[in-house]
Amino acid sequence: MVDPLIEKSFDVHVARSLSPICQVGAHIRHQTEKQLTSAKVAGSYQYDSQTILKGRLDEKGMVAALLQYSPSPPFATFSLLAEVNCRDLKQKPNIGLSFTVLGAAVTQ
């Protein structure tokens, strides 16, 4: 939390671990000069030791979901992201696919 008289805004962060595999959080920011308030709610769920599902919702109606899979042993991570504007369903959704290879340093 910052001083609203100096920074002209303040933030509130809340995070809660519901279980070892499920977490939720929220972030609220208010800009005093512009009288703007933004909010985000997010969550994370570890389906198994290799798969994580994350989600996010903001005040503009944007809903996003991320699915991450890391095979065992974890040499790479596959990610799939989808983002949709619930207030304007005519707008095209954003979809992303990622493949990350983890390298190891070799020393002699």
Secondary structure, DSSP 8 states (H G I E B T S, - for coil): ---HHHHSEEEEEEEEEEETTEEEEEEEEEETTTTEEEEEEEEEEE-SSSEEEEEEEETT-EEEEEEEE--SS-SEEEEEEEEEETT-TTS--EEEEEEEE-------
